[in-house]
């Protein structure tokens, strides 16, 4: 199949040449998600994965599914040090964005208690542990 046979922005589904869709199995158009809304497409992908897990019975004890993540559709920026705070303010001002920012985490990173912080790799000469 050549690209010109299936790439034509002016065609509707009804006007596609015969046989164009035949090779594509299980393809669906989702009218509620625009193809330029990557966040909604991403969330739908997560929801499909969660639906499969729910159907398989592996989500017992998990938090219930929510339509939006904790961060919603908002951009999330995480810096490696405290200097990013003022840089974000400056960048927001440069872009004419007046919504500000909402601090979520603390200024000091630490692993949760259930995280193993000891490396299973044995240290060797020249690479202290």
Residue pairs with C-beta under 8 A, 6 or more apart in sequence:
1 20
1 23
5 17
5 20
6 16
6 20
13 21
13 29
21 27
30 44
32 40
33 40
33 41
33 44
34 40
35 41
39 73
40 73
43 67
43 68
43 69
47 65
50 59
50 65
53 59
54 65
71 104
76 104
77 84
77 88
77 101
78 84
78 105
79 85
79 87
79 88
82 107
88 101
89 101
92 98
92 99
92 100
92 101
111 117
119 129
122 129
123 129
